[in-house]
């Protein structure tokens, strides 16, 4: 997937509870692990997708997600 950047950030809306509710559906049949309150790892084939997020201070209903 050379068109996917190695790392990116994105501001999005919703609450942290929404995010945690949406993640399992987005991962479908891939293994999802939530090692911390603000991170997730998705196993995809032989690889992994690592996500981290933070609640934005100016809007408690929005967060920034990072793929690293």
Residue pairs with C-beta under 8 A, 6 or more apart in sequence:
5 67
7 66
7 67
7 68
8 66
8 67
9 64
9 65
9 66
10 64
10 65
11 56
11 62
11 63
11 64
12 62
12 63
12 64
12 65
13 59
13 61
13 62
14 22
14 61
14 62
14 63
15 60
15 61
16 53
16 55
16 63
19 53
19 63
19 65
20 34
23 32
23 34
23 40
24 32
27 42
30 42
30 43
30 44
31 42
31 43
32 40
32 41
32 42
33 40
33 41
33 42
33 43
34 40
35 41
38 52
38 53
38 54
39 50
39 51
39 52
39 53
40 50
40 51
41 48
41 49
41 50
41 51
42 48
42 49
42 51
49 67
50 67
50 68
51 65
51 66
51 67
51 68
52 65
52 66
52 68
53 63
53 64
53 65
53 66
54 63
54 64
55 62
55 63
56 62
56 63
56 64
